[in-house]
Amino acid sequence: MAVLGNPKETIAILNKYGFMFQKKFGQNFLIDSHVLEKIIRAAEITKEDCVLEIGPGIGTMTQYLCESAGKVIAVEVDKNLIPILTEDTLAGYDNVRVIHADVLKLDLKQLIQEENGGRPVKVVANLPYYITTPIIMGLFEAGVPLSSVTVMVQKEVADRMQAGPGSKDYGALSLAVQYYAAPYLAANVPPNCFMPRPNVGSAVIRLTLHEKPPVEVADERLLFQIIRASFAQRRKTLVNGLTNSPELNYSKEEITGFLSACGLPATVRGETLTLSEFARLADVMKAGA
């Protein structure tokens, strides 16, 4: 069994199996043991934990997880990586289950019921950057039992997740993440820590799930429709953004009235509103509909 976490071992495994990187899967494998240790520390993995790893690749981080966690469920979409994981890099561990599947199509609630009795799991992943947001939001919106999500993402995505009102990085993703979880930036990771090298810097961010959202809102779906509409056309005022949204059906006069009821001027832009102000607006719009 190859012990991974450096360029030499990674290249040896790839050559042994004749593995070719596939652009469609956004594959960048970690080759720095210090970064791997930082991820495990940031995720606060213990032997009490069941960990869901999304996109284990050749199993580099999976080996570290198997050493630290009680149980690991590794979900990999690329069928060419399954033999490497099951026959080689993870063959020496009896606390890991490798599943060949697209995580976006898996019934994760059912899987966690089977593997961990429905108790919350910790998600750890080096996510393909093109699919980061759908995976994270899919986990949150499906109500999957989670205690935390520790992920390697593009640096600018990590900045967006923790941004506050008024900053250039603040947007729909910031609000959605902060509704479900408390973000903590654990480490910045340069491109030379990966094979192949990505064109952008990366960051490790931990999202610790709230026991209950920090704001109360009568209609969660409406809240996120308003948030999406507010940032779909950043340069526009909130009135215009909400009026133009295909998801909402209100006149400009109605929306101006809703804003006024919240003590907000008709000229306000979405990027200046806090999560609690968006929740208040959603409740006013719900009551006025």
C-alpha contacts under 8 A as a table, 3 or more apart, distances in Angstrom:
res1	aa1	res2	aa2	distance
1	M	88	D	5.29
1	M	89	T	5.29
1	M	90	L	7.25
1	M	91	A	6.64
1	M	92	G	6.59
2	A	9	E	6.97
2	A	13	I	7.63
2	A	88	D	6.86
2	A	89	T	5.48
3	V	9	E	7.09
3	V	60	T	7.91
3	V	63	Q	7.79
3	V	89	T	7.08
4	L	9	E	5.68
4	L	10	T	6.30
4	L	31	I	7.82
4	L	59	G	7.74
4	L	60	T	5.22
4	L	63	Q	7.68
4	L	89	T	7.86
5	G	9	E	7.32
5	G	10	T	7.27
5	G	30	L	6.89
5	G	31	I	4.89
5	G	32	D	5.54
5	G	33	S	4.98
5	G	36	L	7.60
5	G	60	T	5.80
5	G	61	M	7.77
6	N	9	E	5.86
6	N	10	T	6.31
6	N	31	I	4.51
6	N	32	D	5.70
6	N	33	S	6.68
7	P	10	T	5.10
7	P	11	I	6.07
7	P	31	I	5.40
7	P	32	D	7.92
7	P	195	M	7.79
8	K	11	I	5.34
8	K	12	A	6.23
9	E	12	A	5.01
9	E	13	I	6.25
10	T	13	I	5.33
10	T	14	L	6.27
10	T	31	I	7.25
11	I	14	L	5.12
11	I	15	N	6.06
12	A	15	N	5.23
12	A	16	K	6.03
13	I	16	K	5.02
13	I	17	Y	6.39
13	I	84	I	7.84
14	L	17	Y	5.51
14	L	18	G	5.79
14	L	19	F	4.96
14	L	20	M	7.61
15	N	18	G	4.85
15	N	19	F	6.49
16	K	19	F	7.85
17	Y	84	I	7.22
19	F	80	N	7.28
19	F	81	L	7.91
21	F	27	Q	6.37
22	Q	25	F	5.68
22	Q	26	G	6.83
22	Q	27	Q	6.55
23	K	26	G	5.12
23	K	27	Q	6.69
25	F	78	D	7.60
25	F	128	P	6.75
26	G	128	P	4.88
26	G	129	Y	6.75
26	G	130	Y	7.01
27	Q	57	G	7.59
27	Q	128	P	6.36
27	Q	196	P	7.90
28	N	128	P	7.65
28	N	194	F	5.76
28	N	195	M	5.38
28	N	196	P	5.55
28	N	197	R	6.99
28	N	198	P	7.01
29	F	57	G	6.76
29	F	58	I	7.74
29	F	60	T	7.78
29	F	194	F	5.30
29	F	195	M	5.12
29	F	196	P	7.02
30	L	36	L	7.69
30	L	60	T	7.06
30	L	61	M	7.81
30	L	193	C	5.89
30	L	194	F	4.55
30	L	195	M	6.47
31	I	60	T	7.99
31	I	193	C	5.49
31	I	194	F	5.47
31	I	195	M	6.72
32	D	35	V	5.54
32	D	36	L	6.52
32	D	193	C	5.37
32	D	194	F	7.51
33	S	36	L	4.96
33	S	37	E	6.20
34	H	37	E	5.18
34	H	38	K	6.28
35	V	38	K	4.98
35	V	39	I	6.31
35	V	189	V	7.41
35	V	193	C	7.83
36	L	39	I	5.19
36	L	40	I	6.46
36	L	61	M	6.35
36	L	64	Y	7.41
37	E	40	I	5.20
37	E	41	R	6.18
37	E	64	Y	7.73
38	K	41	R	5.07
38	K	42	A	5.96
38	K	186	A	7.73
38	K	187	A	7.43
39	I	42	A	5.04
39	I	43	A	6.09
39	I	150	T	7.35
39	I	186	A	7.83
39	I	204	V	6.89
40	I	43	A	5.20
40	I	44	E	6.24
40	I	45	I	6.11
40	I	64	Y	7.40
40	I	65	L	7.07
40	I	68	S	7.86
41	R	44	E	5.03
41	R	45	I	6.91
42	A	150	T	7.23
42	A	186	A	6.16
42	A	206	R	6.82
43	A	122	K	7.60
43	A	124	V	7.23
43	A	148	S	7.46
43	A	149	V	7.61
43	A	150	T	5.65
43	A	206	R	6.76
45	I	49	D	6.34
45	I	65	L	7.67
45	I	68	S	6.06
45	I	69	A	5.84
45	I	122	K	8.00
46	T	49	D	5.52
46	T	68	S	5.67
46	T	69	A	5.15
46	T	70	G	7.08
47	K	68	S	5.99
47	K	69	A	4.39
47	K	70	G	4.22
47	K	71	K	7.81
48	E	69	A	6.71
48	E	70	G	5.57
49	D	69	A	5.39
49	D	70	G	5.39
49	D	71	K	6.66
49	D	121	V	6.80
49	D	122	K	7.09
50	C	69	A	6.42
50	C	70	G	5.87
50	C	71	K	4.68
50	C	72	V	5.79
50	C	73	I	7.66
50	C	116	N	6.73
50	C	121	V	5.30
50	C	122	K	6.50
51	V	65	L	7.69
51	V	69	A	6.88
51	V	71	K	6.22
51	V	72	V	4.77
51	V	73	I	6.16
51	V	121	V	5.58
51	V	122	K	4.83
51	V	123	V	5.67
51	V	124	V	6.89
52	L	72	V	5.96
52	L	73	I	4.82
52	L	74	A	6.04
52	L	75	V	7.61
52	L	121	V	6.68
52	L	122	K	6.18
52	L	123	V	4.73
52	L	124	V	6.31
53	E	56	P	6.28
53	E	62	T	7.40
53	E	72	V	7.06
53	E	73	I	6.05
53	E	74	A	4.72
53	E	75	V	6.27
53	E	123	V	5.84
53	E	124	V	5.01
53	E	125	A	5.34
54	I	74	A	6.10
54	I	75	V	5.15
54	I	76	E	6.58
54	I	103	V	7.11
54	I	123	V	7.54
54	I	124	V	6.86
54	I	125	A	5.11
54	I	126	N	7.35
54	I	127	L	7.11
55	G	74	A	7.06
55	G	75	V	5.83
55	G	76	E	4.79
55	G	77	V	7.00
55	G	125	A	6.52
55	G	126	N	6.78
55	G	127	L	6.68
56	P	59	G	5.09
56	P	60	T	7.22
56	P	61	M	6.87
56	P	62	T	6.18
56	P	74	A	6.10
56	P	75	V	6.87
56	P	76	E	6.11
56	P	125	A	7.39
56	P	126	N	7.64
57	G	60	T	7.32
57	G	76	E	6.96
57	G	81	L	6.46
58	I	81	L	6.23
58	I	84	I	6.26
58	I	85	L	5.99
58	I	89	T	7.05
59	G	62	T	4.74
59	G	63	Q	6.11
59	G	85	L	6.04
59	G	89	T	6.10
59	G	90	L	6.77
60	T	63	Q	5.69
60	T	64	Y	7.19
60	T	89	T	7.93
61	M	64	Y	5.17
61	M	65	L	6.22
62	T	65	L	4.90
62	T	66	C	6.02
62	T	72	V	7.73
62	T	74	A	7.49
62	T	90	L	7.72
63	Q	66	C	5.14
63	Q	67	E	6.37
63	Q	89	T	7.62
63	Q	90	L	6.76
64	Y	67	E	5.22
64	Y	68	S	6.44
65	L	68	S	5.14
65	L	69	A	5.64
65	L	72	V	6.95
66	C	69	A	5.50
66	C	70	G	7.30
66	C	71	K	6.85
66	C	72	V	6.29
66	C	93	Y	6.93
66	C	95	N	6.54
66	C	96	V	6.78
69	A	72	V	6.82
70	G	95	N	6.74
71	K	95	N	4.94
71	K	96	V	5.90
72	V	95	N	6.22
72	V	96	V	4.62
72	V	97	R	6.39
73	I	96	V	5.79
73	I	97	R	4.95
73	I	98	V	6.14
73	I	99	I	7.40
74	A	96	V	7.18
74	A	97	R	6.13
74	A	98	V	4.82
74	A	99	I	6.07
75	V	98	V	6.07
75	V	99	I	4.81
75	V	100	H	5.97
75	V	101	A	6.16
75	V	102	D	7.44
75	V	103	V	6.56
76	E	79	K	7.53
76	E	81	L	7.57
76	E	82	I	7.40
76	E	98	V	7.44
76	E	99	I	6.26
76	E	100	H	5.10
76	E	101	A	5.85
76	E	102	D	6.94
76	E	103	V	7.77
77	V	100	H	5.63
77	V	101	A	4.88
77	V	102	D	4.95
77	V	103	V	7.48
78	D	81	L	5.72
78	D	82	I	7.25
78	D	100	H	7.31
79	K	82	I	5.40
79	K	83	P	7.97
79	K	100	H	6.56
80	N	83	P	6.80
80	N	84	I	7.78
81	L	84	I	5.31
81	L	85	L	6.35
82	I	85	L	5.18
82	I	86	T	6.05
82	I	98	V	7.67
82	I	100	H	6.91
83	P	86	T	5.21
83	P	87	E	5.39
83	P	88	D	7.33
84	I	87	E	5.65
84	I	88	D	5.26
84	I	89	T	6.25
85	L	88	D	5.64
85	L	89	T	5.16
85	L	90	L	5.27
85	L	91	A	7.15
85	L	98	V	7.54
86	T	89	T	6.99
86	T	90	L	5.76
86	T	91	A	5.58
86	T	98	V	7.16
87	E	90	L	7.10
87	E	91	A	5.49
88	D	91	A	5.20
88	D	92	G	7.96
89	T	92	G	7.48
90	L	93	Y	5.64
90	L	96	V	7.70
91	A	94	D	7.87
93	Y	96	V	6.39
101	A	105	K	7.58
101	A	106	L	7.06
102	D	105	K	5.51
102	D	106	L	6.56
103	V	106	L	5.13
103	V	108	L	7.90
103	V	135	I	7.79
104	L	135	I	6.62
104	L	138	G	7.20
107	D	110	Q	5.46
107	D	111	L	6.31
108	L	111	L	4.83
108	L	112	I	5.98
108	L	144	V	6.52
109	K	112	I	5.28
109	K	113	Q	6.13
109	K	118	G	7.23
109	K	143	G	7.93
109	K	144	V	5.44
109	K	145	P	7.06
110	Q	113	Q	4.97
110	Q	114	E	6.29
110	Q	118	G	7.91
111	L	114	E	5.15
111	L	115	E	6.10
112	I	115	E	5.01
112	I	116	N	5.26
112	I	117	G	6.57
112	I	118	G	5.28
112	I	119	R	7.27
112	I	120	P	7.91
112	I	121	V	7.56
112	I	145	P	7.72
113	Q	116	N	5.60
113	Q	117	G	4.47
113	Q	118	G	3.88
113	Q	119	R	7.32
114	E	117	G	5.88
114	E	118	G	7.25
115	E	118	G	7.70
116	N	119	R	5.66
116	N	120	P	7.77
116	N	121	V	7.65
118	G	145	P	6.94
119	R	145	P	6.48
120	P	144	V	7.97
120	P	145	P	4.40
120	P	146	L	4.41
120	P	147	S	5.49
121	V	145	P	6.46
121	V	146	L	4.88
121	V	147	S	5.89
121	V	148	S	7.45
122	K	146	L	5.89
122	K	147	S	5.61
122	K	148	S	5.08
122	K	149	V	5.97
122	K	150	T	7.77
123	V	146	L	7.30
123	V	148	S	6.26
123	V	149	V	4.58
123	V	150	T	6.13
123	V	151	V	7.83
124	V	149	V	5.95
124	V	150	T	4.84
124	V	151	V	5.63
125	A	150	T	6.59
125	A	151	V	4.81
125	A	152	M	6.31
126	N	151	V	5.72
126	N	152	M	4.61
126	N	153	V	6.95
127	L	131	I	7.32
127	L	132	T	5.91
127	L	151	V	6.70
127	L	152	M	6.04
127	L	153	V	6.23
128	P	131	I	5.79
128	P	132	T	6.26
128	P	153	V	7.75
129	Y	132	T	5.23
129	Y	153	V	6.28
129	Y	154	Q	6.25
130	Y	133	T	7.99
131	I	134	P	5.62
131	I	135	I	6.28
132	T	135	I	5.45
132	T	136	I	6.24
132	T	153	V	7.00
133	T	136	I	5.25
133	T	137	M	5.89
133	T	173	L	7.82
134	P	137	M	5.30
134	P	138	G	5.66
135	I	138	G	5.01
135	I	139	L	6.22
136	I	139	L	5.25
136	I	140	F	6.44
137	M	140	F	5.07
137	M	141	E	5.88
137	M	176	A	7.79
137	M	177	V	7.74
138	G	141	E	5.29
138	G	142	A	5.89
139	L	142	A	5.58
139	L	143	G	6.70
139	L	144	V	5.78
140	F	143	G	5.56
140	F	144	V	6.57
140	F	180	Y	6.82
141	E	144	V	7.79
146	L	149	V	7.44
146	L	209	L	6.94
147	S	208	T	6.29
147	S	209	L	5.56
148	S	206	R	6.87
148	S	207	L	5.49
148	S	208	T	4.40
148	S	209	L	5.56
149	V	206	R	5.67
149	V	207	L	5.03
149	V	208	T	6.56
149	V	209	L	7.90
150	T	204	V	6.92
150	T	205	I	5.67
150	T	206	R	4.16
150	T	207	L	6.19
151	V	204	V	5.56
151	V	205	I	5.57
151	V	206	R	6.46
152	M	202	S	6.69
152	M	203	A	5.58
152	M	204	V	4.45
152	M	205	I	6.53
153	V	157	V	6.46
153	V	158	A	6.38
153	V	202	S	5.60
153	V	203	A	5.55
153	V	204	V	6.40
153	V	205	I	7.48
154	Q	157	V	5.30
154	Q	158	A	6.49
154	Q	200	V	6.88
154	Q	201	G	6.22
154	Q	202	S	4.37
154	Q	203	A	6.12
155	K	158	A	5.14
155	K	159	D	6.29
155	K	188	N	7.31
155	K	200	V	7.51
155	K	201	G	5.46
155	K	202	S	4.31
155	K	203	A	4.93
156	E	159	D	4.95
156	E	160	R	6.22
156	E	169	D	7.94
156	E	202	S	7.90
157	V	160	R	4.99
157	V	161	M	6.23
158	A	161	M	5.14
158	A	162	Q	6.70
158	A	185	L	7.29
158	A	203	A	6.40
158	A	204	V	7.64
158	A	205	I	6.40
159	D	162	Q	5.61
159	D	163	A	6.04
159	D	169	D	6.51
160	R	163	A	5.13
160	R	169	D	4.79
160	R	170	Y	5.76
160	R	171	G	6.99
160	R	173	L	6.66
160	R	174	S	5.49
161	M	170	Y	7.88
161	M	173	L	6.02
161	M	174	S	4.32
161	M	175	L	7.76
161	M	177	V	6.14
161	M	178	Q	7.41
161	M	183	P	6.93
162	Q	174	S	5.96
162	Q	178	Q	7.49
162	Q	183	P	5.85
162	Q	184	Y	7.53
163	A	167	S	6.72
163	A	169	D	5.78
163	A	170	Y	4.94
163	A	171	G	7.93
163	A	174	S	5.94
164	G	167	S	6.20
164	G	169	D	7.93
164	G	170	Y	5.66
164	G	174	S	7.42
164	G	274	T	7.80
165	P	170	Y	5.90
165	P	271	E	5.78
165	P	272	T	5.01
165	P	273	L	6.13
165	P	274	T	6.03
166	G	170	Y	6.79
166	G	271	E	5.59
166	G	272	T	4.97
167	S	170	Y	5.39
167	S	271	E	7.69
170	Y	173	L	7.76
170	Y	174	S	5.78
170	Y	175	L	7.88
170	Y	271	E	6.59
171	G	174	S	5.32
171	G	175	L	6.54
171	G	231	F	6.20
171	G	271	E	6.66
172	A	175	L	5.29
172	A	176	A	6.09
172	A	227	I	5.83
172	A	228	R	5.77
172	A	231	F	6.34
173	L	176	A	5.08
173	L	177	V	5.97
174	S	177	V	5.44
174	S	178	Q	6.07
175	L	178	Q	5.16
175	L	179	Y	5.97
175	L	227	I	7.79
175	L	275	L	6.27
176	A	179	Y	5.19
176	A	180	Y	6.70
176	A	224	F	7.62
177	V	180	Y	5.45
177	V	181	A	5.78
177	V	182	A	7.66
177	V	183	P	7.65
177	V	207	L	7.94
178	Q	181	A	5.04
178	Q	182	A	5.81
178	Q	183	P	7.03
179	Y	213	P	5.56
179	Y	214	P	6.45
179	Y	215	V	7.50
179	Y	275	L	7.53
180	Y	209	L	5.91
180	Y	210	H	5.86
180	Y	212	K	7.76
180	Y	213	P	5.82
181	A	207	L	5.44
181	A	208	T	5.13
181	A	209	L	4.17
181	A	210	H	5.07
181	A	213	P	7.83
182	A	207	L	5.41
182	A	208	T	5.14
182	A	209	L	6.45
182	A	210	H	6.87
183	P	205	I	6.74
183	P	206	R	5.75
183	P	207	L	4.51
183	P	208	T	6.54
184	Y	205	I	5.64
184	Y	206	R	5.17
184	Y	207	L	6.41
185	L	188	N	7.96
185	L	203	A	7.32
185	L	204	V	6.21
185	L	205	I	4.49
185	L	206	R	6.43
186	A	203	A	7.52
186	A	204	V	5.40
186	A	205	I	5.46
186	A	206	R	6.79
187	A	203	A	5.60
187	A	204	V	5.13
187	A	205	I	7.24
188	N	201	G	7.57
188	N	202	S	6.01
188	N	203	A	4.28
188	N	204	V	6.38
189	V	193	C	6.95
189	V	201	G	6.26
189	V	202	S	4.93
189	V	203	A	5.28
189	V	204	V	7.39
190	P	193	C	6.07
190	P	200	V	7.91
190	P	201	G	5.14
190	P	202	S	6.21
191	P	194	F	5.95
191	P	197	R	5.31
191	P	198	P	5.58
191	P	199	N	6.89
191	P	200	V	6.43
191	P	201	G	5.57
191	P	202	S	7.10
192	N	195	M	7.63
192	N	197	R	5.82
193	C	197	R	7.41
194	F	197	R	5.11
194	F	198	P	7.12
195	M	198	P	7.86
198	P	201	G	7.56
210	H	213	P	5.87
210	H	214	P	7.50
213	P	216	E	6.92
215	V	275	L	7.42
215	V	276	S	5.91
215	V	279	A	6.89
216	E	279	A	7.08
217	V	220	E	6.16
217	V	223	L	7.54
217	V	279	A	5.55
217	V	280	R	7.40
217	V	282	A	7.22
217	V	283	D	6.34
218	A	282	A	7.76
218	A	283	D	5.98
218	A	286	K	7.69
219	D	222	L	5.41
219	D	223	L	6.37
219	D	282	A	7.24
219	D	283	D	7.27
219	D	286	K	7.39
220	E	223	L	5.01
220	E	224	F	6.48
221	R	224	F	5.40
221	R	225	Q	6.28
222	L	225	Q	4.95
222	L	226	I	6.18
222	L	282	A	6.33
222	L	286	K	7.83
223	L	226	I	5.29
223	L	227	I	6.28
223	L	278	F	6.85
223	L	279	A	6.20
223	L	282	A	5.27
224	F	227	I	4.85
224	F	228	R	5.98
225	Q	228	R	5.24
225	Q	229	A	6.15
225	Q	247	E	6.50
225	Q	248	L	7.34
226	I	229	A	5.14
226	I	230	S	6.05
226	I	242	L	6.73
226	I	248	L	7.82
226	I	278	F	7.65
226	I	282	A	7.20
227	I	230	S	5.09
227	I	231	F	6.61
227	I	270	G	7.74
227	I	278	F	7.22
228	R	231	F	5.55
228	R	232	A	5.98
229	A	232	A	5.15
229	A	233	Q	7.46
229	A	241	G	5.55
229	A	242	L	5.50
229	A	244	N	7.85
229	A	245	S	5.56
229	A	247	E	7.95
230	S	233	Q	6.90
230	S	234	R	7.06
230	S	238	L	5.70
230	S	241	G	5.27
230	S	242	L	6.29
230	S	269	R	7.63
230	S	270	G	5.02
230	S	271	E	7.66
231	F	234	R	4.90
231	F	241	G	7.46
231	F	270	G	6.52
231	F	271	E	7.27
232	A	241	G	7.07
233	Q	236	K	5.71
233	Q	241	G	6.21
234	R	237	T	7.91
234	R	269	R	7.98
234	R	270	G	7.66
234	R	271	E	7.61
236	K	239	V	8.00
236	K	240	N	6.05
236	K	241	G	6.04
236	K	269	R	6.92
237	T	240	N	5.38
237	T	241	G	6.19
237	T	266	A	7.84
237	T	267	T	5.83
237	T	268	V	5.81
237	T	269	R	4.59
237	T	270	G	7.03
238	L	241	G	4.96
238	L	242	L	6.02
238	L	266	A	7.73
238	L	267	T	7.30
238	L	268	V	5.94
238	L	269	R	4.83
238	L	270	G	5.31
239	V	242	L	5.45
239	V	243	T	6.07
239	V	252	K	6.37
239	V	255	I	6.08
239	V	256	T	6.38
239	V	266	A	6.56
239	V	267	T	7.48
239	V	268	V	7.82
240	N	243	T	5.02
240	N	244	N	6.01
240	N	252	K	7.27
241	G	244	N	5.38
241	G	245	S	6.33
242	L	245	S	5.27
242	L	248	L	6.86
242	L	250	Y	7.76
242	L	255	I	7.46
243	T	248	L	7.30
243	T	249	N	7.37
243	T	250	Y	6.19
243	T	251	S	6.14
243	T	252	K	5.76
243	T	255	I	7.44
245	S	248	L	5.49
245	S	249	N	7.71
246	P	249	N	7.39
250	Y	254	E	6.11
250	Y	255	I	6.54
251	S	254	E	5.18
251	S	255	I	6.37
252	K	255	I	5.23
252	K	256	T	6.13
253	E	256	T	5.14
253	E	257	G	6.24
254	E	257	G	5.07
254	E	258	F	6.28
255	I	258	F	4.95
255	I	259	L	6.21
256	T	259	L	5.19
256	T	260	S	6.18
256	T	266	A	5.67
257	G	260	S	5.02
257	G	261	A	6.20
258	F	261	A	5.10
258	F	262	C	6.52
258	F	281	L	6.92
258	F	284	V	6.27
258	F	285	M	6.22
258	F	288	G	7.87
259	L	262	C	5.09
259	L	263	G	6.37
259	L	264	L	4.99
259	L	265	P	6.57
259	L	266	A	6.69
259	L	281	L	6.96
260	S	263	G	4.94
260	S	264	L	5.26
260	S	265	P	6.28
260	S	266	A	7.31
261	A	264	L	7.44
261	A	284	V	7.44
262	C	277	E	7.97
262	C	280	R	7.02
262	C	281	L	6.41
262	C	284	V	7.57
264	L	268	V	6.78
265	P	268	V	5.58
268	V	272	T	7.45
269	R	272	T	5.93
269	R	273	L	7.51
270	G	273	L	5.58
273	L	277	E	5.80
273	L	278	F	6.50
274	T	277	E	5.14
274	T	278	F	6.36
275	L	278	F	5.12
275	L	279	A	6.22
276	S	279	A	4.95
276	S	280	R	6.17
277	E	280	R	5.04
277	E	281	L	6.17
278	F	281	L	5.05
278	F	282	A	6.14
279	A	282	A	5.05
279	A	283	D	6.28
280	R	283	D	5.16
280	R	284	V	6.26
281	L	284	V	5.09
281	L	285	M	6.10
282	A	285	M	5.13
282	A	286	K	5.99
283	D	286	K	5.01
283	D	287	A	6.13
284	V	287	A	5.18
284	V	288	G	6.07
285	M	288	G	5.01
285	M	289	A	5.93
286	K	289	A	5.31
